[in-house]
Amino acid sequence: MSDKPQQHYLDGPIVQEAKPRLQKPQLYKVILLNDDYTPMEFVVIILERFFAKNREDATRIMLHVHQKGIGVCGIYIREIAETKVRQVLAFAQEHQHPLQCTMEPE
């Protein structure tokens, strides 16, 4: 058998199957924004719970957000990034913290 694409003979011209070209999906950064009210420990909990960070990584990201005003929690395809943002915002609101989370293309 040859590596050439298969040809099908119909009642007319030869139809050649094209190999699909797959594109990698666009990735998005999920970002936390610093505020003066959300406790640092709460941010660490968010990073552990929703982004599967260990305590050390979660603390490092939290300190970056605290010092720089913004920090990346993870990079995901669009649907997962949107879900993470919704989960973080809902959890923060449920615990009455003004923590903001957003996403942007990588």
Secondary structure, 3 states (H helix, E strand, C coil): CCCCCCEEECCCCEEECCCCCCCCCCEEEEEEECCCCCCHHHHHHHHHHHHCCCHHHHHHHHHHHHHHCEEEEEEEEHHHHHHHHHHHHHHHHHCCCCCEEEEEEC
